[in-house]
Every structure is written in structure tokens, then in C-alpha cells.
Amino acid sequence: MKVKSAVEIYNEVLSGKRGRFPNNFWNYDYTFNYSNTKEVIIYMIENILFWNEDDVREKLCQKTFRENGLWGMLQIVFNGSTKIAIENAYGK
């Protein structure tokens, strides 16, 4: 059985095929690594929102994560900090 990537699971959540991320998906005890969060954040910004670097600087806020199904990840992994989430994703 093929293991789905974080982006594949995220797309299932967004499309409604899956109600939410699996239990404990963002916790350290569930195949967690920061590359999953990096992939999902970059996917949201570049493939869903189609934002450039200026857009990220000007528009990104907690509401962005909430509206795009990533509120739980932001809270659990990054303690609600969009700055830390973006630094993780883009290394800035």
C-alpha cells in the first residue's frame, strides 16, 4: 500500500474526500517531520493562493491558515506563529 504524502492528504481534506487530517497527524508521535509542514505550507501559498513573496509579506496571517484548513497545524507545530511557519517553509 502506497503511503500518501502530506500534500495528497491535504488535497483530500480540501476537496472534502477526507473530513480532516488523521488524528495526531501534526503531533511528533505520528510519522512527523518538518518536511511535511514545509511541503504543505509551500503548496498552500504557491498552488492554492498563487502568492508571490510580496503577497506573503503583506497578506499572510493566522486567518490564512484557518481558511485553508491548516489552523490545527499552525497551532500544534508552530504555536500559532505564522513567522515561524514561513521560516520553516522557506528557510528565511
DSSP file with accessible surface (Angstrom, degrees, kcal/mol):
  #  RESIDUE AA STRUCTURE BP1 BP2  ACC     N-H-->O    O-->H-N    N-H-->O    O-->H-N    TCO  KAPPA ALPHA  PHI   PSI    X-CA   Y-CA   Z-CA
    1    1 A M              0   0  234      0, 0.0     2,-0.3     0, 0.0     0, 0.0   0.000 360.0 360.0 360.0 130.9    0.0    0.0    0.0
    2    2 A K        -     0   0  147      1,-0.1     2,-0.4     0, 0.0     0, 0.0  -0.545 360.0-130.0 -75.7 132.6    1.4    3.4   -1.0
    3    3 A V        -     0   0  129     -2,-0.3     2,-0.2     1,-0.0    -1,-0.1  -0.696  26.1-126.5 -81.8 130.4    1.8    5.9    1.8
    4    4 A K        -     0   0   84     -2,-0.4     2,-0.1     1,-0.1    -1,-0.0  -0.529  19.5-120.6 -79.8 145.3    0.2    9.2    0.9
    5    5 A S     >  -     0   0   45     -2,-0.2     4,-2.3     1,-0.1     5,-0.2  -0.315  26.9-107.3 -76.5 165.0    2.2   12.4    1.1
    6    6 A A  H  > S+     0   0    3      1,-0.2     4,-2.7     2,-0.2     5,-0.1   0.890 122.0  52.3 -60.3 -38.0    1.2   15.3    3.3
    7    7 A V  H  > S+     0   0   26      2,-0.2     4,-2.8     1,-0.2    -1,-0.2   0.903 107.3  51.7 -67.7 -39.0    0.1   17.3    0.2
    8    8 A E  H  > S+     0   0   68      2,-0.2     4,-1.9     1,-0.2    -2,-0.2   0.933 112.6  45.5 -62.6 -43.5   -2.0   14.4   -1.0
    9    9 A I  H  X S+     0   0   11     -4,-2.3     4,-2.2     2,-0.2    -2,-0.2   0.925 111.3  53.3 -65.1 -42.3   -3.8   14.2    2.4
   10   10 A Y  H  X S+     0   0    0     -4,-2.7     4,-2.8     1,-0.2    -2,-0.2   0.928 107.7  50.7 -58.3 -44.4   -4.1   18.0    2.4
   11   11 A N  H  X S+     0   0   60     -4,-2.8     4,-2.4     1,-0.2     6,-0.3   0.880 108.1  52.7 -62.6 -37.2   -5.8   17.9   -1.0
   12   12 A E  H  X>S+     0   0   21     -4,-1.9     6,-2.1     2,-0.2     5,-1.0   0.892 110.3  48.2 -64.8 -37.9   -8.2   15.2    0.3
   13   13 A V  H ><5S+     0   0   27     -4,-2.2     3,-0.7     4,-0.2    -2,-0.2   0.945 113.3  47.0 -65.8 -47.6   -9.1   17.5    3.2
   14   14 A L  H 3<5S+     0   0   73     -4,-2.8    -2,-0.2     1,-0.2    -1,-0.2   0.876 113.1  48.3 -63.4 -37.1   -9.6   20.5    0.9
   15   15 A S  H 3<5S-     0   0   88     -4,-2.4    -1,-0.2    -5,-0.2    -2,-0.2   0.602 112.3-117.1 -80.3 -11.8  -11.7   18.5   -1.5
   16   16 A G  T <<5S+     0   0   58     -4,-0.8    -3,-0.2    -3,-0.7    -4,-0.1   0.427  85.2 117.6  89.9  -2.6  -13.9   17.0    1.2
   17   17 A K  S   <S+     0   0  156     -5,-1.0     2,-0.4    -6,-0.3    -4,-0.2   0.834  84.5  33.7 -64.3 -29.8  -12.9   13.5    0.4
   18   18 A R  S    S-     0   0   74     -6,-2.1    -2,-0.4    -9,-0.1    -1,-0.2  -0.990  78.9-142.4-126.2 133.7  -11.4   13.4    3.9
   19   19 A G  S    S-     0   0   81     -2,-0.4     2,-0.3     1,-0.1    -1,-0.1   0.838  75.7 -27.9 -66.8 -33.1  -13.1   15.3    6.8
   20   20 A R  S    S-     0   0  145     -3,-0.1    -1,-0.1    -4,-0.0     3,-0.1  -0.955  83.8 -61.9-166.2 176.5   -9.8   16.3    8.4
   21   21 A F  S    S-     0   0   17     -2,-0.3     3,-0.1     1,-0.1     4,-0.1  -0.383  70.5 -86.6 -67.2 153.3   -6.2   15.3    8.8
   22   22 A P    >   -     0   0   28      0, 0.0     3,-2.1     0, 0.0     4,-0.2  -0.196  60.1 -78.2 -58.1 152.6   -5.7   11.9   10.6
   23   23 A N  T 3  S+     0   0  102      1,-0.3    -3,-0.0     2,-0.1     0, 0.0  -0.253 117.2   4.5 -51.5 137.1   -5.6   12.0   14.4
   24   24 A N  T >  S+     0   0   84     -3,-0.1     3,-1.1     1,-0.1    -1,-0.3   0.623  84.9 141.8  60.9  18.9   -2.3   13.2   15.7
   25   25 A F  T <  S+     0   0   10     -3,-2.1    -2,-0.1     1,-0.3     5,-0.1   0.870  76.5  38.4 -57.8 -38.2   -1.0   13.9   12.1
   26   26 A W  T 3  S+     0   0   15     -4,-0.2    -1,-0.3     6,-0.1     2,-0.2   0.450  98.1  99.3 -94.4  -1.0    0.8   17.1   13.2
   27   27 A N  S X  S-     0   0   49     -3,-1.1     3,-1.6     1,-0.1     5,-0.2  -0.532  84.6-114.3 -84.3 158.2    2.0   15.7   16.5
   28   28 A Y  T 3  S+     0   0  149      1,-0.3     4,-0.5    -2,-0.2    -1,-0.1   0.711 109.8  64.1 -65.8 -19.9    5.5   14.3   16.9
   29   29 A D  T 3  S+     0   0  124      1,-0.2     2,-0.5     2,-0.1    -1,-0.3   0.413  90.1  72.0 -88.1   6.7    4.3   10.8   17.5
   30   30 A Y  S <  S-     0   0   87     -3,-1.6    -1,-0.2    -6,-0.2     3,-0.1  -0.822 122.9 -70.9-126.1  94.0    2.8   10.3   14.0
   31   31 A T  S    S+     0   0  109     -2,-0.5     2,-0.3     1,-0.1    -2,-0.1   0.750  84.1 170.0  29.1  38.4    5.3   10.0   11.2
   32   32 A F        +     0   0   30     -4,-0.5     2,-0.3    -5,-0.2    -1,-0.1  -0.564  14.7 150.0 -83.3 139.2    6.0   13.7   11.8
   33   33 A N    >>  -     0   0   71     -2,-0.3     3,-1.3    -3,-0.1     4,-0.8  -0.956  53.1-113.2-155.9 157.8    8.8   15.7   10.4
   34   34 A Y  H 3> S+     0   0   99     -2,-0.3     4,-2.5     1,-0.3     5,-0.2   0.716 108.8  72.0 -66.9 -17.6    9.1   19.3    9.5
   35   35 A S  H 3> S+     0   0   56      1,-0.2     4,-2.7     2,-0.2    -1,-0.3   0.863  93.7  56.6 -66.9 -29.6    9.4   18.5    5.8
   36   36 A N  H <> S+     0   0   26     -3,-1.3     4,-2.1     2,-0.2    -1,-0.2   0.937 109.7  43.5 -63.4 -45.9    5.6   17.6    5.8
   37   37 A T  H  X S+     0   0    0     -4,-0.8     4,-2.7     2,-0.2     5,-0.3   0.915 113.0  53.2 -66.9 -39.3    4.7   21.0    7.2
   38   38 A K  H  X S+     0   0   95     -4,-2.5     4,-2.5     1,-0.2     5,-0.3   0.944 110.0  47.3 -58.8 -49.5    7.1   22.7    4.7
   39   39 A E  H  X S+     0   0   83     -4,-2.7     4,-2.3     1,-0.2    -1,-0.2   0.909 114.3  46.4 -59.2 -44.2    5.5   20.9    1.8
   40   40 A V  H  X S+     0   0    0     -4,-2.1     4,-2.6     2,-0.2    -1,-0.2   0.909 113.0  48.1 -70.1 -41.0    2.0   21.7    2.8
   41   41 A I  H  X S+     0   0    0     -4,-2.7     4,-2.5     2,-0.2     5,-0.2   0.946 114.1  46.3 -65.1 -47.3    2.7   25.4    3.6
   42   42 A I  H  X S+     0   0   36     -4,-2.5     4,-3.0    -5,-0.3     5,-0.4   0.922 112.4  51.7 -61.7 -41.0    4.5   25.9    0.2
   43   43 A Y  H  X>S+     0   0   56     -4,-2.3     4,-2.6    -5,-0.3     5,-0.9   0.935 110.3  48.6 -61.0 -45.3    1.7   24.1   -1.6
   44   44 A M  I  X>S+     0   0    0     -4,-2.6     5,-2.6     3,-0.2     4,-1.0   0.946 117.3  41.1 -59.4 -48.1   -0.9   26.3    0.1
   45   45 A I  I  <5S+     0   0    1     -4,-2.5     6,-2.6     3,-0.2     5,-0.3   0.929 127.0  29.5 -69.1 -45.1    1.0   29.5   -0.8
   46   46 A E  I  <5S+     0   0   92     -4,-3.0    -3,-0.2     4,-0.2    -2,-0.2   0.818 130.6  29.4 -89.9 -31.3    2.1   28.6   -4.3
   47   47 A N  I  <5S+     0   0   82     -4,-2.6    -3,-0.2    -5,-0.4    -2,-0.1   0.623 129.9  29.1-108.5 -17.1   -0.6   26.3   -5.6
   48   48 A I  I  <<S+     0   0   49     -4,-1.0    -3,-0.2    -5,-0.9    -4,-0.1   0.778 134.1  25.1-106.1 -49.6   -3.8   27.4   -3.8
   49   49 A L  S   <S-     0   0   41     -5,-2.6    -3,-0.2    -6,-0.2    -4,-0.2   0.713  86.4-145.2 -87.9 -23.2   -3.3   31.1   -3.2
   50   50 A F        +     0   0  156     -6,-0.3     2,-0.3    -5,-0.3    -4,-0.2   0.898  39.7 165.2  56.2  43.9   -0.8   31.7   -6.0
   51   51 A W        -     0   0   43     -6,-2.6    -1,-0.2     4,-0.0     2,-0.2  -0.651  28.5-148.2 -91.5 148.6    1.0   34.3   -3.9
   52   52 A N     >  -     0   0   90     -2,-0.3     4,-2.2     1,-0.0     5,-0.2  -0.436  42.7 -85.2 -99.3-177.2    4.4   35.7   -4.6
   53   53 A E  H  > S+     0   0  104      1,-0.2     4,-2.2     2,-0.2     5,-0.2   0.879 129.1  51.1 -60.1 -40.0    6.9   36.8   -1.9
   54   54 A D  H  > S+     0   0   82      1,-0.2     4,-2.4     2,-0.2    -1,-0.2   0.904 108.2  52.4 -64.9 -41.0    5.3   40.3   -1.6
   55   55 A D  H  >>S+     0   0   31      2,-0.2     4,-3.3     1,-0.2     5,-0.6   0.917 108.2  51.2 -59.5 -43.7    1.9   38.7   -1.1
   56   56 A V  H  X5S+     0   0   20     -4,-2.2     4,-1.6     1,-0.2    -2,-0.2   0.945 111.9  47.0 -60.0 -46.6    3.2   36.5    1.7
   57   57 A R  H  <5S+     0   0  156     -4,-2.2    -1,-0.2     1,-0.2    -2,-0.2   0.886 122.3  35.0 -61.3 -39.7    4.8   39.5    3.5
   58   58 A E  H  <5S+     0   0  148     -4,-2.4    -2,-0.2    -5,-0.2    -1,-0.2   0.813 129.6  25.0 -87.5 -32.9    1.6   41.6    3.1
   59   59 A K  H  <5S+     0   0  103     -4,-3.3    -3,-0.2    -5,-0.2     5,-0.2   0.686  83.0 110.9-111.1 -24.2   -1.2   39.2    3.4
   60   60 A L     << +     0   0   26     -4,-1.6     2,-0.3    -5,-0.6    22,-0.1  -0.386  38.7 138.2 -66.7 129.0   -0.2   36.1    5.4
   61   61 A C    >>  -     0   0   55     -2,-0.2     4,-1.1    21,-0.1     3,-0.9  -0.916  69.1 -84.2-153.7 177.0   -1.8   35.9    8.8
   62   62 A Q  H 3> S+     0   0   82     -2,-0.3     4,-2.3     1,-0.3     3,-0.3   0.870 124.1  62.7 -58.4 -35.3   -3.4   33.3   11.1
   63   63 A K  H 3> S+     0   0  114      1,-0.2     4,-3.1     2,-0.2    -1,-0.3   0.862  96.2  59.7 -59.0 -34.9   -6.7   33.7    9.2
   64   64 A T  H <> S+     0   0   10     -3,-0.9     4,-0.9     1,-0.2    -1,-0.2   0.930 108.2  44.0 -59.2 -45.2   -4.9   32.5    6.0
   65   65 A F  H  <>S+     0   0    0     -4,-1.1     5,-3.0    -3,-0.3     6,-0.7   0.907 113.9  50.8 -67.3 -41.0   -4.1   29.2    7.7
   66   66 A R  H ><5S+     0   0  127     -4,-2.3     3,-1.3     4,-0.3     5,-0.3   0.939 110.8  47.8 -61.7 -47.8   -7.6   28.9    9.2
   67   67 A E  H 3<5S+     0   0  130     -4,-3.1    -1,-0.2     1,-0.3    -2,-0.2   0.687 113.1  49.7 -69.4 -17.5   -9.3   29.5    5.9
   68   68 A N  T 3<5S-     0   0   22     -4,-0.9    -1,-0.3    -3,-0.4    -2,-0.2   0.095 118.5-102.9-113.0  22.6   -7.1   27.0    4.1
   69   69 A G  T < 5S+     0   0   36     -3,-1.3    -3,-0.2     1,-0.1     4,-0.2   0.648  95.8 102.8  75.1  16.9   -7.5   24.1    6.5
   70   70 A L     >< +     0   0    1     -5,-3.0     4,-2.4    -6,-0.2    -4,-0.3   0.154  38.1 108.8-118.3  18.6   -4.2   24.4    8.3
   71   71 A W  H  > S+     0   0   81     -6,-0.7     4,-2.4    -5,-0.3     5,-0.2   0.927  80.2  51.1 -60.3 -45.7   -5.2   26.1   11.5
   72   72 A G  H  > S+     0   0   35      1,-0.2     4,-3.0     2,-0.2     5,-0.3   0.923 110.1  49.3 -60.6 -43.7   -4.5   23.0   13.6
   73   73 A M  H  >>S+     0   0    0      1,-0.2     4,-2.6     2,-0.2     5,-0.9   0.941 110.2  51.0 -60.8 -45.9   -1.0   22.6   12.1
   74   74 A L  H  X5S+     0   0    0     -4,-2.4     6,-2.4     1,-0.2     4,-1.0   0.922 115.9  41.8 -58.9 -43.7   -0.2   26.2   12.8
   75   75 A Q  H  X5S+     0   0   67     -4,-2.4     4,-0.8     4,-0.3    -2,-0.2   0.930 120.6  40.0 -70.2 -46.3   -1.3   25.9   16.4
   76   76 A I  H  <5S+     0   0   83     -4,-3.0    -2,-0.2    -5,-0.2    -3,-0.2   0.937 128.0  26.8 -72.1 -47.5    0.2   22.5   17.2
   77   77 A V  H  <5S+     0   0   13     -4,-2.6    -3,-0.2    -5,-0.3    -2,-0.1   0.885 134.4  27.1 -87.7 -38.7    3.5   22.7   15.4
   78   78 A F  H ><<S-     0   0    7     -4,-1.0     3,-2.4    -5,-0.9     6,-0.2   0.210  97.3-119.7-115.0  14.1    4.3   26.4   15.3
   79   79 A N  T 3< S-     0   0  144     -4,-0.8    -4,-0.3     1,-0.3    -3,-0.1   0.843  76.0 -56.5  51.5  35.1    2.4   27.6   18.4
   80   80 A G  T 3  S+     0   0    7     -6,-2.4     2,-0.8     1,-0.2    -1,-0.3   0.481 101.0 139.3  80.6   4.1    0.3   29.9   16.2
   81   81 A S    <>  -     0   0   35     -3,-2.4     4,-1.9    -7,-0.4    -1,-0.2  -0.708  33.3-174.7 -90.6 111.3    3.3   31.8   14.8
   82   82 A T  H  > S+     0   0   35     -2,-0.8     4,-2.5     2,-0.2     5,-0.2   0.859  87.1  59.3 -67.8 -32.8    3.0   32.5   11.1
   83   83 A K  H  > S+     0   0  138      2,-0.2     4,-2.4     1,-0.2    -1,-0.2   0.938 107.6  43.6 -61.3 -47.7    6.5   33.9   11.2
   84   84 A I  H  > S+     0   0   84     -6,-0.2     4,-2.4     1,-0.2    -1,-0.2   0.902 112.2  54.3 -66.6 -37.3    8.0   30.6   12.4
   85   85 A A  H  X S+     0   0    0     -4,-1.9     4,-2.2     1,-0.2    -2,-0.2   0.932 111.4  44.1 -62.2 -44.2    5.8   28.6    9.9
   86   86 A I  H  X S+     0   0   25     -4,-2.5     4,-3.1     2,-0.2     6,-0.4   0.892 111.1  53.8 -69.9 -38.3    7.1   30.6    7.0
   87   87 A E  H  X S+     0   0   73     -4,-2.4     4,-1.8    -5,-0.2    -1,-0.2   0.907 110.4  48.5 -61.5 -39.0   10.7   30.4    8.2
   88   88 A N  H  < S+     0   0   42     -4,-2.4    -2,-0.2     2,-0.2    -1,-0.2   0.932 115.9  43.3 -64.4 -42.6   10.3   26.6    8.3
   89   89 A A  H  < S+     0   0    1     -4,-2.2    -2,-0.2     1,-0.2    -1,-0.2   0.914 131.1  20.0 -72.1 -43.8    8.8   26.5    4.8
   90   90 A Y  H  < S-     0   0   65     -4,-3.1    -1,-0.2    -5,-0.1    -3,-0.2   0.404  96.3-122.2-111.3  -1.2   11.2   28.9    3.1
   91   91 A G     <        0   0   68     -4,-1.8    -4,-0.2    -5,-0.4    -3,-0.2   0.819 360.0 360.0  66.4  31.3   14.2   29.0    5.4
   92   92 A K              0   0  129     -6,-0.4    -1,-0.2    -5,-0.1    -2,-0.1  -0.779 360.0 360.0-110.1 360.0   14.0   32.7    5.9
